[in-house]
Amino acid sequence: MPPVLGVILAGGLARRMGGGDKPLRTLGGRTLLDRVYTRFAPQCAAGVILNANGDPSRFPNFPGAIVPDGVPDNPGPLAGILAGLDHAAAHHPETRHLASVSGDAPFLPRDLVARLAGAVGRDDAIAMAASGGREHFTVALWPVALRADLRAALVERGERRVGAFLRRHGAVAVSWPAEPHDPFANINAPEDLAAAEARLAGMEDA
């Protein structure tokens, strides 16, 4: 497979965390964004970009491009994925796939992109991660060739549900074990952050 571009989605409003930029919360002395990037970047040969709206100076230490939604009114994760696909088409013409992850999942598997890529049998197929019987819609490998259809879904049909778009395109689920710890556990509330701190204390490859 040609080099994969990665996008970290950081467009959520973090209401359950009291607002603000959830990826900038700290875990073990490092931001969630830094932990996600450290695990994700070595898997993406074309680099990693950050999808975030508003003032990009909030992320002064991010080493890649910061790309806002290209669709107005904050329609959700699909807009961030479309922004990543558009950036790939414009700046990385050799790239045929975009890998997306959320900016609040600090324990991503280090074989994520390789296993998703191994499950893609066609250039227009999508592969998404799953664990513990649950599919993770925003952790997926997307063909750049789908950007026109995704734009039509967002702009012309007003679609917002990531799962519905994935199912319409027959996305393949790739499963990881959720025990003893779920690699896709994300930080949605203060109690999740406390649980992540406890988990981090017992990890050798944190």
C-alpha positions in Angstrom: 0.0 0.0 0.0 1.3 3.5 -0.8 2.1 5.8 2.2 -0.9 6.4 4.5 -1.7 9.9 5.8 -3.0 10.1 9.4 -5.5 12.5 10.8 -6.2 13.0 14.5 -9.7 14.3 15.1 -9.9 17.0 17.7 -13.1 18.8 16.9 -15.3 17.6 19.8 -16.7 20.0 22.3 -15.8 18.0 25.4 -19.0 18.8 27.2 -18.6 16.0 29.8 -15.1 17.2 30.5 -16.2 20.8 31.2 -15.5 22.1 27.7 -12.2 23.1 26.1 -9.8 21.0 24.0 -10.0 17.5 25.4 -6.8 16.4 23.6 -4.9 19.0 25.6 -5.8 17.4 28.9 -2.8 15.8 30.6 -2.3 12.1 31.4 0.9 11.2 33.2 2.4 14.6 32.6 1.8 14.5 28.8 -1.2 15.7 26.8 -3.6 13.2 25.3 -2.7 14.6 21.9 1.0 13.9 22.4 0.3 10.4 23.5 -2.0 9.7 20.5 0.6 11.2 18.1 3.5 9.2 19.6 1.6 5.9 19.0 0.1 6.9 15.7 2.8 8.8 13.8 5.2 5.9 13.2 2.4 4.1 11.5 1.7 6.8 8.9 4.5 7.2 6.4 2.9 10.3 4.8 2.7 12.1 8.1 -0.1 13.1 10.5 -2.3 16.1 10.5 -4.6 17.5 13.1 -8.3 18.3 12.4 -9.2 21.2 14.7 -11.4 24.3 14.2 -10.7 27.7 15.7 -7.3 29.3 16.5 -4.6 26.8 15.5 -2.2 28.5 18.0 -3.8 26.4 20.7 -1.7 23.5 19.5 1.8 25.1 19.3 3.7 21.9 19.7 1.9 19.8 17.1 4.5 18.9 14.5 2.1 18.5 11.5 -0.4 20.6 9.6 -3.5 21.8 11.5 -6.5 21.5 9.2 -10.0 22.9 10.0 -13.3 21.6 8.7 -14.1 22.6 5.2 -17.8 22.3 5.8 -19.6 25.0 8.0 -21.6 24.6 11.2 -19.4 21.9 12.9 -21.3 18.9 11.4 -19.2 16.4 13.4 -16.5 13.8 12.7 -17.4 13.2 9.1 -16.4 16.8 8.4 -13.0 16.2 10.0 -12.5 13.1 7.9 -13.5 15.0 4.7 -11.0 17.7 5.7 -8.3 15.0 5.9 -9.2 13.5 2.6 -9.1 16.9 0.9 -5.7 17.6 2.5 -4.4 14.2 1.3 -5.6 14.9 -2.3 -4.1 18.4 -2.4 -0.8 17.8 -0.6 -0.1 14.0 -0.8 -1.1 12.9 -4.3 0.8 9.6 -3.8 -1.5 8.7 -0.9 -4.6 6.6 -1.5 -5.8 6.1 2.1 -6.3 8.3 5.2 -6.2 6.7 8.6 -8.3 8.5 11.3 -8.2 8.3 15.0 -9.7 10.4 17.8 -7.6 12.7 19.9 -8.7 11.3 23.2 -7.6 7.7 22.9 -4.1 7.5 24.3 -3.6 3.7 24.2 -4.0 3.1 20.5 -2.5 -0.2 19.2 0.8 0.2 17.5 -0.3 -2.2 14.7 -3.5 -0.2 14.0 -2.8 1.0 10.4 -1.1 -2.2 9.4 -4.0 -4.3 10.4 -6.6 -2.0 8.9 -4.6 -1.9 5.6 -4.4 -5.7 5.6 -8.2 -5.9 5.7 -8.8 -3.6 2.7 -9.4 -5.7 -0.4 -10.4 -2.9 -2.7 -9.2 0.7 -3.3 -12.7 2.0 -2.4 -13.2 -0.2 0.8 -13.2 1.2 4.3 -11.8 -0.7 7.3 -12.7 0.3 10.9 -11.5 -0.8 14.3 -13.5 -2.8 16.8 -13.0 -4.2 20.3 -15.1 -5.9 22.9 -18.0 -6.2 20.4 -18.1 -2.5 19.8 -17.2 -0.7 16.5 -15.1 2.4 16.6 -16.4 4.5 13.7 -13.8 7.3 13.8 -10.9 4.9 14.0 -10.8 3.8 10.4 -8.9 3.7 7.1 -10.6 5.7 4.4 -10.0 5.7 0.6 -9.2 9.2 -0.7 -11.3 8.3 -3.7 -14.4 8.5 -1.5 -14.1 12.2 -0.8 -16.6 13.3 -3.5 -19.2 10.9 -2.1 -18.5 12.0 1.5 -18.8 15.7 0.5 -22.2 14.9 -1.2 -23.4 13.1 1.9 -22.5 16.1 4.1 -23.4 19.0 1.9 -26.2 17.7 -0.3 -27.9 15.1 1.8 -27.1 16.5 5.3 -25.8 13.2 6.7 -24.1 13.4 10.0 -23.9 9.8 11.3 -20.5 8.2 10.8 -21.9 4.7 11.3 -24.5 5.1 8.6 -21.9 6.2 6.1 -19.7 3.3 6.9 -22.5 0.8 6.6 -23.5 2.2 3.2 -20.0 1.6 2.0 -19.7 -1.9 3.5 -16.9 -1.1 5.9 -15.0 -4.1 7.2 -14.5 -4.3 11.0 -11.1 -5.4 12.3 -11.2 -6.5 16.0 -8.7 -6.2 18.8 -9.0 -7.8 22.2 -10.5 -5.6 24.9 -8.9 -7.5 27.7 -7.1 -6.9 29.9 -7.4 -3.3 28.6 -9.3 -1.9 25.6 -6.7 -0.2 23.3 -9.5 2.2 22.1 -10.6 3.4 25.5 -11.1 7.1 25.2 -11.4 9.9 27.7 -14.9 11.3 27.9 -15.3 12.2 31.5 -13.1 12.9 34.6 -13.5 9.4 35.8 -12.1 8.1 32.5 -9.0 10.2 33.0 -8.6 8.8 36.5 -8.9 5.2 35.2 -6.4 6.0 32.5 -3.9 7.3 35.1 -4.3 4.0 37.0 -3.8 2.0 33.8 -0.8 4.0 32.8 0.9 3.2 36.1 0.9 -0.5 35.2 2.2 -0.2 31.6 5.7 -0.8 30.5 5.3 0.8 27.0 3.5 4.0 28.1 
